[in-house]
Each structure stands twice: as C-alpha cells, then as structure tokens.
Amino acid sequence: MPAQGGLTTDAPRVWITRTAPGADRTAHAVRDLGFVPIVAPLLEVRPLELAADLDLGDVAALAFTSVNGLIFADLTTRRDWPVFAVGHRTAQAARERGFTDVRSAGGDAGDLAALIAREWGARGLARGRGVLLVPGAVRPSADMAGLLTGRVPVRPMSVYETVETAMQTPADFDIVLVHSARAAEALTRRLDPVTAAGRIAIALSPQVAGPLRALDFAALRIAARPDETSLLEALGNPGPAV
C-alpha cells in the first residue's frame, strides 16, 4: 500500500458511490490515505416542491437522520427549535444552516432515537402537544416513528427523494464504498457476482451490508461504527471477510 498522502500507479482504486456533495469529501479523505478515488454516485438527491405556507405551529423539535434532511432549512426562517442530529457531520450542517441548539447522537438511527427519548422529557419537550418533526426522504432508511413509538410523538416529513443516477459504472475499481442501503440495492442492480469477484466492498453498517451479500465480493467489510471515520478505518486497515 502506498504511503499516506502519496499515490503510486499501483494504488488501489476506490469507487465512491455516495451522493454529492458528500462524495467529494470522501474522495479527498480517500486520496489522503493513499488510494485512488473514483467518484461515481449511484444515487442523487432531488428536493421536493413543497407548499410555502407550511403549518409548523405544533413542532417542538427537529430530528435529522442525514445531511440531506437540511433541505428543510430552505422552507422556513425559524432556527429556534432544538435539533437532534444522527451524527457529527449532520449536526455541523445544521449549525451551518443557522440552528443553534443542536445535539449529535454520534451514531446511527438507534442512537438518535435513544438521545431524543432521553432529552424529550428532560428538556420539557413533552409538555403540551408538540411533535418531533423528522424531515427526510420519501423512502427513509430509518423509521424514527417506529423507533420512538409510545415515547415521542413523531411526524415524518418528506423533503427530498433519492433516485438512481445514469452515471456509468466504473469498469476498473478494486474497492467500493457503500454508505446507504439504497445505494447497496442499486449496486446489486449494477454488478453481478462475476463482476464483483476479486473486489472488496466496504459497508457503513450491517444494514447496508445486507444487500451486498448477494454479490460474490472477495471480502465484505463493515465499519465498526456507522460513520465516515469508521468506514475509512475499514478501508485503511484491512480485516477478515465477514
């Protein structure tokens, strides 16, 4: 493997499948580790057209399960709600959009639900009839309403959809990084076991890894935690196949 920060002609080529602009951040990190990044997103995000006069009067707090949910910030000028974010990157994006009361779960949807359940009563959010608004995808990967049933009133709100891109599948790659279950599903439609053979797939979580098991990758690694740092550690520190 090449030294960190330097690339050689035989450096492993890493296909980055995540949506923009996150794909570009991942590409920079992958290059810094000494790999050759190939950015070819499997999905793209399309904001939905929503009514300008949204009724948000009963919203007590917001929860974001991904950075893409911050599209919601374009729909209102209010920034005084408490915000719960799934991870540190999403929390930072919320702060950059002007939200000041932001808490990060630093993990996955389960960690986010646990944080919200603790904070809902402790911060007095349970008083009144306020709801937790969860802006997200038409087909969300996390069922926050289900995770918080009986504990917190949740209103999901679709603000974007993810659709498969027409981008050509890279013909020459050694490793593929997969950040979401939707991307994993799309990948199984792009590759067959023969194409996957001899290559390595690295998944953000066991849920993301699920669809990838149908392909005959030489190794399927899963990040120790569902975050970018752990995903890159799985890339830079090869381990046994699972």
C-alpha positions in Angstrom: 0.0 0.0 0.0 1.3 3.5 -0.8 2.4 5.8 2.0 -0.3 8.1 3.4 -0.7 11.2 1.3 1.2 9.9 -1.7 -0.2 8.0 -4.7 1.5 5.4 -6.8 0.5 3.9 -10.1 -0.5 0.7 -8.4 -2.5 2.3 -5.6 -5.9 0.6 -5.1 -8.8 2.3 -6.9 -11.7 3.1 -4.6 -15.2 3.6 -6.1 -17.2 6.1 -4.1 -20.9 5.6 -4.6 -22.4 8.2 -2.2 -24.4 11.2 -3.3 -22.8 14.6 -3.8 -21.5 16.7 -2.2 -20.5 14.1 0.4 -18.8 12.1 -2.3 -16.3 14.8 -2.9 -15.4 15.0 0.8 -15.0 11.2 0.9 -12.8 11.4 -2.2 -10.4 13.8 -0.5 -10.1 11.6 2.5 -9.6 8.5 0.4 -6.8 10.3 -1.6 -5.1 11.4 1.6 -5.0 7.7 2.7 -3.1 6.9 -0.5 -5.9 5.4 -2.6 -7.1 6.5 -6.0 -10.7 7.8 -5.6 -13.3 7.2 -8.4 -16.4 9.3 -7.8 -19.4 7.8 -9.5 -22.6 8.3 -7.3 -25.3 5.6 -7.6 -27.9 8.0 -6.3 -28.8 11.7 -6.5 -30.9 13.8 -4.2 -33.9 15.7 -5.6 -35.6 18.3 -3.4 -39.4 18.1 -3.4 -41.6 21.0 -4.2 -43.5 21.8 -1.0 -46.0 24.5 0.0 -44.5 27.7 1.1 -47.1 28.1 3.9 -46.2 25.0 5.9 -48.0 24.7 9.3 -45.2 24.2 11.8 -47.0 25.6 14.8 -47.0 22.3 16.7 -43.4 21.4 16.1 -41.4 21.1 19.4 -38.1 19.9 17.9 -36.4 18.6 14.8 -34.5 15.4 14.0 -32.3 14.9 11.0 -31.1 11.4 10.1 -28.9 12.7 7.3 -27.4 15.9 6.0 -29.8 15.8 3.1 -32.7 16.5 5.5 -31.3 20.0 6.0 -33.1 20.9 2.7 -35.9 21.6 5.2 -34.0 24.8 6.3 -34.9 26.3 2.9 -38.6 26.1 3.8 -38.6 28.2 6.9 -36.7 31.1 8.5 -37.1 29.7 12.1 -34.0 28.5 13.7 -35.1 28.3 17.4 -36.1 24.7 17.5 -34.0 22.1 19.4 -32.3 19.9 16.8 -31.2 16.3 17.2 -28.8 15.0 14.5 -27.8 11.4 13.8 -24.1 12.2 13.6 -21.5 14.9 14.0 -21.4 15.8 10.3 -25.2 16.3 10.2 -25.0 18.3 13.4 -22.4 20.6 11.9 -24.5 21.0 8.8 -27.4 22.1 11.0 -25.3 24.7 12.7 -24.1 26.0 9.4 -27.7 26.5 8.4 -28.2 28.7 11.5 -29.6 26.3 14.1 -28.0 27.0 17.4 -29.5 24.3 19.8 -28.0 21.2 18.2 -27.3 17.8 19.7 -25.5 15.0 18.0 -26.2 11.3 18.7 -22.8 10.4 17.2 -24.1 7.1 15.8 -27.0 5.6 13.9 -30.8 5.9 14.0 -31.0 3.8 17.1 -28.6 6.1 18.9 -30.5 9.1 17.7 -33.8 7.7 19.0 -32.2 6.9 22.4 -30.9 10.5 22.6 -34.3 12.0 21.7 -36.2 9.8 24.2 -33.8 10.9 27.0 -34.0 14.6 26.1 -37.7 14.8 25.3 -38.7 14.6 29.0 -35.6 16.1 30.5 -35.9 19.3 28.4 -39.6 19.6 29.0 -40.4 18.9 25.3 -43.1 16.5 26.4 -45.2 19.4 27.8 -48.1 20.4 25.6 -48.9 18.7 22.3 -45.7 19.3 20.4 -44.3 16.8 17.9 -40.9 15.9 16.7 -40.6 16.8 13.0 -38.3 14.5 11.0 -37.6 16.0 7.6 -36.1 13.3 5.3 -36.5 11.2 2.2 -39.7 9.9 0.6 -38.3 6.4 1.4 -36.4 7.0 4.6 -33.8 4.4 5.6 -34.7 4.9 9.3 -38.2 4.6 10.8 -37.9 7.2 13.6 -41.7 7.0 14.3 -41.3 3.3 14.9 -38.2 3.7 17.0 -39.9 6.2 19.2 -43.4 4.7 19.4 -45.0 5.3 22.8 -42.3 7.7 23.8 -42.2 10.7 21.5 -44.9 11.9 19.0 -43.2 11.9 15.6 -44.2 13.5 12.3 -42.1 12.4 9.3 -41.9 15.0 6.5 -40.7 14.1 3.0 -38.5 16.9 1.7 -36.4 15.1 -0.9 -36.2 11.9 -2.9 -33.2 9.8 -3.9 -33.2 8.4 -7.4 -30.6 6.3 -9.2 -28.2 8.1 -11.5 -27.5 7.4 -15.1 -23.8 7.6 -14.3 -21.8 4.8 -15.9 -20.5 2.1 -13.6 -16.7 2.3 -13.3 -15.1 -0.6 -15.3 -11.9 -0.6 -13.3 -12.0 -0.5 -9.5 -10.6 -2.5 -6.6 -12.8 -1.4 -3.7 -16.3 0.0 -3.4 -17.5 2.2 -0.5 -21.2 2.0 0.2 -22.9 4.5 2.5 -26.6 3.5 2.4 -28.9 0.6 2.0 -30.5 2.3 -1.0 -27.0 2.6 -2.7 -26.4 -1.1 -1.8 -29.6 -2.1 -3.5 -28.7 0.0 -6.6 -25.2 -1.6 -6.6 -26.7 -5.1 -6.8 -28.5 -4.0 -10.0 -25.3 -2.7 -11.5 -23.0 -5.6 -10.7 -23.2 -9.3 -10.9 -21.3 -11.9 -8.9 -18.8 -12.4 -11.7 -18.0 -8.6 -11.8 -17.8 -8.4 -8.0 -15.5 -11.4 -7.7 -11.9 -10.4 -6.7 -13.1 -7.0 -5.4 -13.7 -5.7 -2.0 -16.9 -3.9 -0.7 -16.9 -1.8 2.5 -20.3 -1.0 4.0 -21.2 1.7 6.5 -23.3 -0.7 8.7 -24.7 -4.2 8.8 -28.0 -2.9 7.3 -26.0 -1.5 4.3 -24.1 -4.8 4.0 -27.2 -6.9 3.7 -27.9 -6.5 0.0 -24.2 -6.8 -0.8 -24.1 -10.3 0.4 -25.9 -11.4 -2.8 -22.7 -10.5 -4.7 -19.5 -12.5 -4.7 -17.1 -10.0 -3.4 -13.7 -11.3 -2.3 -14.3 -9.6 1.0 -17.1 -7.6 2.6 -16.0 -5.3 5.4 -18.4 -3.5 7.7 -17.4 -0.2 9.5 -17.1 -0.6 13.3 -19.5 2.3 13.7 -21.9 3.8 11.2 -19.8 6.9 10.5 -17.4 8.1 7.9 -14.4 7.8 10.2 -15.0 4.1 10.8 -15.7 3.5 7.2 -12.3 5.0 6.3 -10.7 2.9 9.0 -12.1 -0.2 7.4 -10.6 0.9 4.1 -7.2 1.7 5.6 -6.9 -1.3 7.9 -7.9 -4.4 6.1 -9.5 -7.1 8.2 -11.0 -10.6 7.6 -14.0 -11.0 5.3 -17.4 -11.4 7.0 
